[in-house]
Structure formats: C-alpha cells, structure tokens
Amino acid sequence: MTEESFVKVVRMSEYQNEPSGDTEQFRAFARGGEAESTAGGPNIALILVGLAAVVIVIAVVAYLAI
C-alpha cells in the first residue's frame, strides 16, 4: 500500500526589495547625520514610567491574590 503525495512548488517573486534602503539613505548614514526616524523616537522616561506602573499593578494583584 503506497500513498503518493504531491507538493505544489510556488515560484519566488521577481521583485527584490533591498532592506538596506537606497544609496542616498546609506550616504546620509555614513556621513553621520542623524536619521529622521530617530527624531520622533520613543521617550525613555515614558517607557520607564509605564514599566514601573505595570510592575506595581502586578505586585498589587499578587498581594490581593494571597
């Protein structure tokens, strides 16, 4: 008793997306200019406050569960 199984092979896309970006973006990076995306980056103070709030909430829930 033999079972045959068939597998459909899908052709890869012809489109090649270069993840490093284009030449101008690389040149700006190499010159040491600050990237535009970092200007609106997350505020580290808000992240720390949020993390502290999560830890406090977990501690209160754990205390009440005892």
KEDREN-63034 format. One record per residue (C-alpha): residue in one letter; x, y, z. Coordinates in steps of 0.25 Angstrom, whole numbers, padded with zeros to 4 digits, always signed. Layout:
BEGIN
aXYZ
...
***
This chain:
BEGIN
m+0000+0000+0000
t+0007+0013-0005
e+0002+0027-0004
e+0006+0037-0013
s+0007+0051-0009
f+0008+0064-0017
v+0014+0077-0014
k+0012+0089-0021
v+0024+0098-0022
v+0021+0113-0023
r+0031+0121-0031
m+0038+0132-0024
s+0035+0147-0026
e+0043+0154-0037
y+0043+0167-0028
q+0055+0169-0020
n+0054+0178-0008
e+0067+0183-0003
p+0065+0184+0012
s+0077+0194+0014
g+0070+0205+0006
d+0075+0213-0005
t+0088+0219-0008
e+0085+0233-0002
q+0080+0227+0011
f+0093+0220+0012
r+0101+0232+0009
a+0094+0240+0020
f+0096+0229+0030
a+0111+0228+0026
r+0113+0243+0028
g+0108+0242+0042
g+0095+0251+0040
e+0084+0248+0050
a+0073+0240+0043
e+0059+0246+0042
s+0053+0234+0049
t+0061+0235+0062
a+0056+0250+0064
g+0042+0245+0067
g+0046+0233+0075
p+0040+0228+0088
n+0042+0236+0101
i+0051+0227+0110
a+0044+0234+0122
l+0030+0230+0118
i+0035+0215+0116
l+0041+0214+0129
v+0028+0220+0136
g+0020+0211+0128
l+0028+0199+0132
a+0028+0203+0147
a+0013+0204+0146
v+0012+0190+0141
v+0021+0185+0152
i+0013+0192+0162
v-0001+0187+0157
i+0005+0172+0156
a+0010+0174+0171
v-0004+0179+0176
v-0011+0167+0168
a-0001+0157+0174
y-0003+0163+0188
l-0018+0162+0187
a-0018+0148+0182
i-0011+0143+0194
***
